[in-house]
Amino acid sequence: MQQDERKWLDASRQGDSQAFSRLVGMYAKPVYNLCYRMLGNPQDAEDAAQETFLRAYRALDRYDPQRKFATWLLSIAANYCIDQHRRVRPQLVSLEETTQVELRQSEPGPERQTLALETHHEVQHLLSSLPARDRAAVILYYWYAYSYAEIARALSVSESALKARLHRARRSLAATWRQEQMNPLSVQRSIYEKSIS
Amino acid sequence: MKNPSLKHLSNLETRLLDQAWQKLEGEFRGAPMLAPEAGFVQRWEARRQQAQQRQQRVRNNWLVAANGFAILLFLAVVTALAWGLLVQPTLFTTIVGTIMAFAVFSLTIFQVALSVLTEVPFAIWCLTFAIGASLLSLWADLFNQVHIEKGVNQ
């Protein structure tokens, strides 16, 4: 795997676009997942993932081979999504269309599928309550299991700042979740109001 | 925080948030990795080709614009000169005279530089060259280091 990646990277840097397409196939899922978790809807996630690969392709000559390619790619995706947040206000869109396909494969029975979908909604809703930079840190930490150093480098912050950011994000997520548990109807209403505004 | 009841409330709040996070963390760790719809690579290739074509178009437009501007500038200069010659026939000789004067001036400068080169001993030149080369390599090394650090930080 690592050898293939190195081989394709070298070929891509010499202008072989087919080799880069193989890398796109290899990293489509992690990049898409990050974009989806950041932006919250499939269209924007697809667009952001495509743009990430395009930017990486153009910047290949600036890629430092000492660094892990996946981390470099995800840092481009994270920064792109943070920029998108600055430009446009994210919209809350139904997750069912795209997530059901994925969850159908992993969850056998209808009950478990429904439960998984609910959990998915909850996680995505909680994530959307965080500021973009905190959200990126949480996603990279929980879905990609990167070290503090790798995430800090990807987001261009110091390790101590990252730890503080993660702590703040966890507290905020826990507080939002508790509030929702205590008053679920008002939260449902706020989600609905956000989605129609 | 001096008030003990406030401190107690704060501790309670922290404990409740910790408990909430314990439950939530499991959900976060168990959430699946989402995949794009099938055909992502093909869509990306199409997008890359479109982007390259667009870039090529922009480059061509710039080339056409730059050439157009150069031609216009050339025509403007020729027109101005032709107009000047028509209005004042002695202008041509004035221009040639100016060019000749500039050539003579350049030749004088060149002769002076050549005489300086021959006057100064060869050993001094070698020494100056060696000092210059070492300073240049020192500067290049420093520049390289700064550049690498910048790249890493990005």
HADDOCK unambig.tbl for C-alpha pairs under 7 A between the chains (distance, minus, plus):
assign (segid A and resid 21 and name CA) (segid B and resid 41 and name CA) 6.43 0.50 0.50
assign (segid A and resid 24 and name CA) (segid B and resid 41 and name CA) 6.29 0.50 0.50
assign (segid A and resid 25 and name CA) (segid B and resid 41 and name CA) 5.83 0.50 0.50
assign (segid A and resid 29 and name CA) (segid B and resid 34 and name CA) 6.62 0.50 0.50
assign (segid A and resid 29 and name CA) (segid B and resid 35 and name CA) 4.75 0.50 0.50
assign (segid A and resid 29 and name CA) (segid B and resid 36 and name CA) 6.44 0.50 0.50
assign (segid A and resid 32 and name CA) (segid B and resid 35 and name CA) 6.33 0.50 0.50
assign (segid A and resid 32 and name CA) (segid B and resid 36 and name CA) 6.15 0.50 0.50
assign (segid A and resid 33 and name CA) (segid B and resid 33 and name CA) 5.84 0.50 0.50
assign (segid A and resid 33 and name CA) (segid B and resid 34 and name CA) 4.89 0.50 0.50
assign (segid A and resid 33 and name CA) (segid B and resid 35 and name CA) 6.32 0.50 0.50
assign (segid A and resid 46 and name CA) (segid B and resid 36 and name CA) 6.88 0.50 0.50
assign (segid A and resid 50 and name CA) (segid B and resid 44 and name CA) 5.88 0.50 0.50
assign (segid A and resid 54 and name CA) (segid B and resid 48 and name CA) 6.58 0.50 0.50
assign (segid A and resid 102 and name CA) (segid B and resid 34 and name CA) 6.64 0.50 0.50
assign (segid A and resid 119 and name CA) (segid B and resid 27 and name CA) 6.94 0.50 0.50
assign (segid A and resid 120 and name CA) (segid B and resid 31 and name CA) 6.73 0.50 0.50
assign (segid A and resid 123 and name CA) (segid B and resid 28 and name CA) 6.71 0.50 0.50
assign (segid A and resid 142 and name CA) (segid B and resid 28 and name CA) 6.55 0.50 0.50
assign (segid A and resid 142 and name CA) (segid B and resid 29 and name CA) 5.87 0.50 0.50
assign (segid A and resid 143 and name CA) (segid B and resid 29 and name CA) 6.92 0.50 0.50
assign (segid A and resid 156 and name CA) (segid B and resid 154 and name CA) 7.00 0.50 0.50
assign (segid A and resid 170 and name CA) (segid B and resid 21 and name CA) 6.87 0.50 0.50
assign (segid A and resid 171 and name CA) (segid B and resid 17 and name CA) 6.52 0.50 0.50
assign (segid A and resid 174 and name CA) (segid B and resid 17 and name CA) 5.50 0.50 0.50
assign (segid A and resid 174 and name CA) (segid B and resid 20 and name CA) 5.36 0.50 0.50
assign (segid A and resid 174 and name CA) (segid B and resid 21 and name CA) 5.11 0.50 0.50
assign (segid A and resid 175 and name CA) (segid B and resid 17 and name CA) 6.24 0.50 0.50
assign (segid A and resid 178 and name CA) (segid B and resid 20 and name CA) 6.62 0.50 0.50
